[in-house]
Amino acid sequence: MITPPEAGLVQVRIEVPRGGFVKWGADGGVDFVSPLPCPFNYGSLPGPLADDGDPPDAVLLGPRRARGSVVRGRVVGRALFLDQGRRDDKLLCVPEGRDGGLSHAERLQLVAFFALYARVKALAGRLGGARGRSSGQTRFEGLDDGCAAGGGGGRSRARESRGAGAR
């Protein structure tokens, strides 16, 4: 599990600019091609590796950033994700200087995107194998940002997307 820093800023290296379709892996190869454009900047934090062996994944909200750029951001939550049976949470970040956390519209957009992303990844895992990873469930478990999608406190929940090995 990713443990976000208690305070301060993180560096987010952009791998998929807002509006992009291709997710590049840490090795420079294509990791995933989305059927829909990514509605936010998607990347990773340089430094220690996450549980999946890759740098920790991060979403950077705000305007489109160039692939390969490094942007300072503030962690405001996590998208709770299980990929092929391994914890693969994504840190949710806002650009340096932006006040507040996620807006209601951003929460809804994140939940919708990651619910679809989990379903597509689960299907791809069933059809094409897990690229050397152990087979297991792939699912989006919700957002952990202190607010529910409906405006209350806690987590924003999404329906599970079951992957290979789940039943």
N, C-alpha and C positions, 0 to 999 in steps of 0.2 A: 504494500500500500504506500502511496505517496504521502509524505508528511510535508505540507507546505510550510514555508518559513513563518515564524511567529509574527514578525514585523519586517517592514522594509520591502525592497523591490527585488524582482527576479529578472533574469535575461531570458527572453523568448526568441529562439531561432526559428524563423518562419520557413516551413516546408511546403505548405499549401496556402497560397494567398487567397483572401476572400474572393469567392467566385470561381476558384479552381476546381479541377476534377481529379487530379493525380496526387496521391500521397506517396512521397518518396521515403524509402527506408533509410536507416542510419548508415547502411552500406552504399548508398547512392543509387540503388536500383528501385524500380517501381514496386511499391508495397501493396497498393490498392488503387483501383480506379472506381470512383463513385459514379453512380448513375445520375446523380444530381450535383449541381455545383455546391461547394461548401459555403455556407452563409457567413462564415467568419474566418479569420486567419488561424491556421492550425500549424503547430510546430512542436518544439521540445525545449527543455531546459538543458543547456550544456552542464556537464558535471557528472556526479554519480549516477549509475544506472538504476532503473526501476526494476521491479520484480520480473518483468518480461525480458530483461537483458538489453533493452533499448534505453536511451535517455528518456526521462519522464515526459509524457505528452502534455501539451498545453494548448489551450484555446486563447487567442488574444482577440477580444472584441474591439470594435471601432473600425476605422477606415482600412481599406485594402493596403497591405504592405507587400513589398517585393519579396519573392522567394530568395532565401539566403540572408535576408536582413536580420539584424538582431535588435530587438526592441525591449526597452525597460518597461515592465508591467508590475502591477500589484495583484496578488492572488486574492480572489473574492469568493472562491468555492471550488468544488470538485464535481465532475460528472462521474458517477459511480458505474464502472464498466467491468465486465468479465469477458475476456477474449480467449476462446479455446480452453476454458477452464482455469485461466490465470487472471489474477487481479490486474487490471490495466486502466486505472482511473486517469482522468484527464483534468489537469489543473485549469481552472477558469480564471482568466486574468483580464484586467482592464489596463489601458495605457497609463503610464506615469502621468500624474497631474489630474486624472479624472477622479472626481469625488463620488462616493457612494458605491453600491454593489451592483447587482444585476437588476435591470428593469423587468417589469412583468412581461413585456414583449420579448425581451432577450431570453427569459426563462422558458417561455413557450416555444420559441424558436430552437433553443438547445434541446429541449425534451423531444420535440418532433424530429429533429435531425438525428440525434443519437438513437432514438427508437428505430428509425428506418435504417440507419447505418448498421446497427446490431443485426437486424434481420437480413440485410444484404450480405454481411460478413459471415453469418451463420450459414446461409445458403451457399455462398462461395466455398466455405469449409466443407460442406457436405458434398458438393459437386467436384471440387478439385483437390481435396486433401488439405491438410493443415500446414503445408510448407515446413515440415519438420517439427512442428509443435505437437504436443500431446493433444489428442482430441478431447473435447469436452464442451461444456456449454458456452455459448456466446450470448450475452444479454446486457442490456442497459438497465441499471437498477434505480436511476433517478439522479437528482441533483442534491448536493449537500452544500447549501449556501446560506443556511439559516432562515430561509423563507420557502414556503411551498408555492407551487405554481398558481394556486388559487388565492394567494395573498396571506396565508397563515404562516406560522413558524414551522421549522423543521426541514423535511426533505420534500422535493418535488418528485413524485413517483411516476413511473411509466410501466406499461405492460411489459412483461418479459419477452425477449425474443430467444427462443431455444435453438441451440446449435447442435452440432454433431454430438451424439452420445447422450442427449437429453431426452427424456420421456418419462 
